[in-house]
Amino acid sequence: MADTLERQLSANNPPAPPFDNTRDTRYFFPSAGHAEALSRLLFLAEDRNMGMGLLTGEIGSGKTMLRTVLHSRLSPETHVRVSIENSLLDFDDLLLEILSQIQGQRLRAADYPDRYSRLAAFKRLLTEQIAGHGRHLVILLDEAQQLDLQCLDAVKGLTNIASERQNFLTVILIGQPELRERLRQLPQVDQRVSLRFHLAAMTADETREYVRHRLTVAGHQGDFPFDPEALDALFRASRGIPREVNRICKIGLEHILAAGLGRFTGPAVAAVVDDLRRHGGLFDAGVDPP
């Protein structure tokens, strides 16, 4: 049975192993929360006049995958998309990265040596090459809880570049729950946020369908290789957090293949969970590692 499961997962040349933490959008699973978040963020970007949006969620809840899917769903014919993967940048470096992505080439600090030159270049590109051609700029800032307060305030200032009738850009801040508290410290920024969404964990039923979806994308055919007890143990341990589901299932898959089981059983999942907890590799949702 183990050989059968292994062949099923490799028969169709899958894009990646089913439980790897990749950004392959084929693995995106539209749970109720993820689907609603994507719909709201698409509305925000396509409306063009809402200024700023906020997406928060616990560690591992799927925010980065959502950012990647949102980026792919916005047509380059109507939107210029800038995705910042981490926010460990001061405002001047952030501006340089934004300019690099807009121009499609890696710029050096010497190309625009100070904030004035970078802001001037940004305004020129935004008004002439983006808005001037009927397109809209969307800046996706991941891990935005890492931005200091001065940088957040300066980012808000970019949204002031607009015409009398239309905004030229939308900024979407994406981060962990503490980002909401940081914004409350800056009322002038907090009031600019037109749309907010907090990404909750998946339900037990959604967790089951999430696993099924990832196996299907990876090329699995045949019976669903999870016993009900295995799914219960998986949901209890992961709390419905996608990254934790992936972690348990990835190690669990290796475990059941090595043991010749051929499917995920309750004891097999429990053994993996116990091992992860014993070595500090699994943490309850919302609880920081020790």
C-alpha positions in Angstrom: 0.0 0.0 0.0 2.9 2.4 0.7 4.3 1.9 -2.8 0.8 2.5 -4.2 0.5 5.9 -2.3 4.0 6.9 -3.4 3.2 6.1 -7.0 -0.1 8.0 -6.8 1.7 11.1 -5.7 4.3 11.0 -8.4 2.3 9.7 -11.4 1.3 13.1 -12.8 4.6 15.0 -12.4 3.2 17.2 -9.5 4.3 20.8 -9.3 5.8 20.1 -5.8 5.4 17.6 -3.0 1.8 18.0 -1.6 2.8 19.5 1.8 5.8 21.7 1.0 5.4 25.3 2.0 5.6 26.8 -1.4 4.0 29.8 -3.0 2.6 27.8 -5.9 -0.8 29.3 -6.4 -2.2 26.0 -7.6 -2.1 24.9 -4.0 -4.2 27.9 -2.8 -7.3 26.6 -1.0 -10.3 28.9 -0.8 -11.6 28.3 2.7 -14.4 30.6 3.7 -12.0 33.0 5.3 -9.4 32.9 2.6 -12.0 33.3 -0.2 -13.6 36.3 1.6 -10.2 37.9 2.2 -9.2 37.5 -1.5 -12.6 38.9 -2.6 -12.3 41.9 -0.4 -8.8 42.7 -1.3 -9.5 42.4 -5.0 -12.4 44.8 -4.5 -10.1 47.2 -2.7 -7.5 47.1 -5.5 -10.0 47.3 -8.3 -12.0 50.2 -6.7 -8.9 52.3 -6.9 -10.2 54.9 -4.5 -10.0 53.3 -1.1 -6.4 54.2 -0.3 -5.2 51.6 2.2 -6.2 48.1 3.2 -5.2 45.8 6.1 -4.9 42.0 6.2 -3.9 40.4 9.5 -3.6 36.8 10.6 -1.7 34.5 13.0 1.7 33.1 12.0 1.2 30.5 9.3 -2.4 31.4 8.5 -1.8 31.8 4.8 -1.2 35.5 4.4 1.7 35.2 2.1 -0.1 32.7 -0.2 -3.0 35.2 -0.3 -0.6 38.0 -1.3 0.8 35.8 -4.1 -2.7 34.9 -5.3 -3.8 38.5 -5.2 -0.8 39.6 -7.1 -1.5 37.0 -9.8 -5.2 37.9 -10.0 -4.6 41.6 -10.7 -4.1 42.1 -14.5 -0.8 43.8 -15.4 -2.8 45.6 -18.1 -4.8 47.5 -15.4 -2.5 47.3 -12.4 1.2 47.7 -11.7 1.9 45.4 -8.8 4.7 45.8 -6.2 5.2 43.0 -3.7 7.5 43.6 -0.7 8.2 40.2 0.9 9.5 41.5 4.1 9.4 45.0 5.7 12.8 45.1 7.4 13.6 48.3 5.5 13.6 52.0 6.4 11.5 54.2 4.2 14.3 55.3 1.9 15.2 51.6 1.1 11.6 50.8 0.7 11.2 53.5 -1.9 14.2 52.2 -3.8 12.7 48.7 -3.8 9.4 50.1 -5.0 11.1 52.0 -7.8 13.1 48.9 -8.8 10.0 46.8 -9.1 8.1 49.5 -11.1 11.0 49.9 -13.5 11.6 46.2 -13.7 15.3 46.5 -12.9 17.5 46.4 -9.9 18.4 50.0 -8.9 21.4 50.9 -6.8 21.4 53.5 -4.0 23.6 55.7 -6.2 21.0 55.9 -8.9 18.7 57.9 -6.5 21.0 58.9 -3.6 18.5 60.7 -1.3 14.9 60.7 -0.4 14.1 63.7 -2.5 15.3 62.1 -5.7 13.5 58.9 -4.9 10.2 60.6 -4.1 10.6 62.7 -7.3 11.2 59.6 -9.4 8.3 57.8 -7.7 5.9 60.7 -8.4 7.1 60.9 -12.0 6.6 57.2 -12.7 3.3 57.1 -10.9 1.7 60.1 -12.6 3.2 59.7 -16.1 3.8 56.0 -16.7 1.1 54.4 -14.5 -1.9 56.7 -14.0 -1.0 58.4 -17.3 -1.7 55.1 -19.0 -4.9 54.3 -17.1 -3.3 51.9 -14.8 -3.3 51.8 -11.0 -0.4 51.0 -8.6 -0.9 48.4 -5.9 1.8 48.0 -3.2 1.6 44.8 -1.1 3.6 45.1 2.1 4.1 41.7 3.7 5.3 41.4 7.3 4.2 45.0 7.8 4.4 44.7 11.6 8.1 45.1 11.2 7.8 48.6 9.9 8.6 51.3 12.4 6.0 54.0 13.1 7.8 56.7 11.1 8.0 54.4 8.1 4.3 53.6 8.3 3.5 57.3 8.4 5.7 57.9 5.4 4.0 55.1 3.5 0.7 56.7 4.2 2.0 59.9 2.7 2.5 58.1 -0.7 -1.3 57.8 -1.0 -1.5 61.6 -1.1 -0.3 61.6 -4.6 -3.6 61.8 -6.5 -5.7 63.8 -8.9 -8.8 65.6 -7.9 -10.9 62.7 -9.1 -8.9 59.6 -8.5 -6.2 58.0 -6.3 -3.2 56.7 -8.2 -2.2 53.9 -5.8 -3.5 51.5 -3.2 -1.3 50.2 -0.3 -2.2 46.9 1.4 -0.5 46.2 4.7 -0.2 42.5 5.5 1.0 41.3 8.9 0.6 39.6 12.2 -2.2 40.7 14.7 0.1 43.2 16.4 0.1 45.3 13.3 -3.4 46.5 14.3 -2.1 47.8 17.6 0.8 49.6 15.8 -1.7 51.3 13.5 -3.7 52.5 16.5 -0.6 54.4 17.6 -0.9 56.4 14.4 -4.5 57.7 14.1 -3.5 59.6 10.9 -2.6 56.3 9.3 -5.3 54.1 11.0 -8.0 56.4 9.6 -6.7 55.9 6.1 -7.4 52.2 6.2 -10.6 51.7 4.3 -10.8 47.9 4.5 -9.7 45.5 7.2 -9.8 41.7 7.4 -8.5 39.2 9.9 -7.7 35.8 8.5 -9.0 33.1 10.9 -7.9 29.5 11.1 -9.7 26.8 9.1 -12.5 24.7 10.6 -12.2 20.9 10.9 -14.1 20.4 7.7 -12.0 23.0 5.9 -8.9 21.3 7.2 -10.0 18.0 5.7 -10.8 19.6 2.3 -7.5 21.6 2.4 -5.6 18.3 2.7 -7.6 16.7 0.0 -7.0 19.7 -2.3 -3.3 19.6 -1.8 -3.1 15.9 -2.5 -5.2 16.4 -5.7 -3.0 19.2 -7.0 0.0 16.9 -6.3 -1.4 14.2 -8.5 -2.9 11.9 -6.0 -5.6 9.6 -7.3 -7.7 6.9 -5.6 -9.1 6.8 -2.1 -8.5 9.6 0.3 -5.5 8.3 2.4 -6.7 9.7 5.8 -8.6 7.8 8.4 -11.2 9.9 10.4 -9.0 9.5 13.5 -6.0 10.9 11.6 -8.0 14.0 10.5 -9.2 14.6 14.1 -5.7 14.4 15.5 -4.4 16.6 12.7 -7.0 19.3 13.3 -6.5 19.3 17.1 -2.7 19.6 16.8 -2.7 22.2 13.9 -5.7 24.2 15.1 -6.5 24.6 11.4 -3.4 26.7 10.7 -2.3 25.9 7.2 1.5 26.0 7.9 1.1 23.6 10.8 -1.1 21.3 8.8 1.6 21.2 6.1 4.3 20.5 8.7 2.5 17.6 10.3 1.4 16.1 7.0 4.9 16.4 5.3 6.6 14.5 8.2 3.6 12.2 8.5 3.8 11.2 4.8 7.5 10.2 5.2 6.6 8.3 8.4 3.8 6.2 6.9 5.8 5.4 3.7 8.7 4.3 5.8 6.4 2.2 8.1 4.6 0.7 5.1 1.2 1.9 6.3 0.0 3.4 3.0 -2.4 5.8 4.7 -2.6 8.3 7.5 -3.9 6.7 10.7 -4.7 8.2 14.1 -1.7 6.6 15.8 0.6 7.6 13.0 -0.4 11.3 13.2 -0.2 11.2 17.0 3.3 9.9 16.8 4.4 12.7 14.5 2.7 15.3 16.7 4.3 14.0 19.8 7.7 14.0 18.1 7.3 17.5 16.9 6.3 18.8 20.3 9.1 16.9 22.0 11.6 18.7 19.8 9.9 22.1 19.8 8.8 21.9 16.2 5.1 22.5 16.8 3.5 25.4 18.6 -0.1 26.1 19.5 -1.7 28.8 17.3 -1.1 32.3 18.6 1.6 31.1 21.1 5.2 32.2 20.6 7.9 29.6 20.7 9.7 29.3 24.0 
